[in-house]
Amino acid sequence: MEYKRPQIHVSYSKECERYVKDILAGIEEEGLFSYSYEEEDGNPIKAAYHAAESSLLGVGITIMKYHVVLHVQDLKIDEPLLIMGVRDSSMLRIFGSNAARYIKGVPFKLKQEYFCIPHR
């Protein structure tokens, strides 16, 4: 029997690989586990949704085309929870932290103006 650890799945394109460590550090700071993997460059919103689907926690992040997307499996595929342009390492760290905070039910660290929250 294979054991799967509850983790946030993080996918990334080759061009954005250098940013992944900051996102993972933010997740780890909140006490959660993560699993990261490289993915073909494509639609970051769909990739984040597929990452969420494959996660036992139902939460996925994709960093692709210099955008970071947080998606949860309970939302429609074209309606991610958060989208942010890649800025600096501290912002990416907080983005990862906020993904973990979503799971824990704790308020996000950042104010809304830092993110593009899709209209629902």
Residue pairs with C-beta under 8 A, 6 or more apart in sequence:
4 56
5 33
5 35
5 56
6 32
6 33
6 55
6 56
6 57
7 32
7 33
7 34
7 35
7 55
7 56
7 57
8 27
8 32
8 33
8 34
8 35
8 55
8 57
8 59
8 60
8 61
8 96
8 99
8 100
8 103
9 34
9 35
9 36
9 37
9 51
9 52
9 54
9 55
9 59
9 60
9 61
10 20
10 23
10 24
10 27
10 34
10 35
10 36
10 37
10 51
10 60
10 61
10 62
10 63
10 96
11 36
11 37
11 38
11 39
11 47
11 48
11 50
11 51
11 60
11 61
11 62
11 63
11 64
12 19
12 20
12 36
12 37
12 38
12 39
12 62
12 63
12 64
13 38
13 39
13 40
13 41
13 63
13 64
13 65
14 38
14 41
15 41
15 65
15 66
16 63
16 64
16 65
16 66
16 86
17 38
19 63
19 68
19 86
19 89
19 92
20 36
20 63
22 89
22 90
22 92
22 93
22 96
23 34
23 61
23 63
23 68
23 92
23 93
23 95
23 96
23 99
24 34
24 36
24 96
25 93
25 96
26 92
26 93
26 94
26 95
26 96
26 97
26 98
26 99
26 100
27 33
27 34
27 96
27 97
27 99
27 100
28 34
29 93
29 96
29 97
29 100
30 97
30 100
30 101
30 104
30 106
31 100
32 57
32 100
32 103
32 104
34 96
35 55
39 47
39 62
39 64
41 64
41 65
42 64
44 62
44 63
44 64
44 65
44 67
44 69
45 62
45 69
45 71
45 77
45 78
45 80
45 83
46 77
47 62
47 64
47 69
48 60
48 61
48 62
48 69
48 70
48 71
48 80
49 60
49 71
49 73
49 75
49 77
49 80
50 60
51 60
51 61
51 62
51 71
52 58
52 59
52 60
52 71
52 72
52 73
53 60
53 73
54 60
55 73
57 103
58 72
58 73
58 74
59 70
59 71
59 72
59 73
59 99
59 102
59 103
60 70
60 71
60 72
60 73
61 68
61 69
61 70
61 71
61 95
61 96
61 99
62 68
62 69
62 71
63 69
63 86
63 92
66 85
66 86
67 83
67 84
67 85
67 86
68 83
68 84
68 85
68 86
68 92
68 95
69 80
69 82
69 83
70 80
70 81
70 82
70 83
70 95
70 98
70 99
70 102
71 80
71 81
72 81
72 102
75 81
79 118
79 120
80 118
81 102
81 117
82 95
82 98
82 115
82 116
82 117
83 115
83 116
83 117
83 118
84 91
84 95
84 114
84 115
84 116
85 116
86 92
91 114
94 109
94 110
97 109
98 108
98 109
98 110
101 107
101 108
101 109
102 108
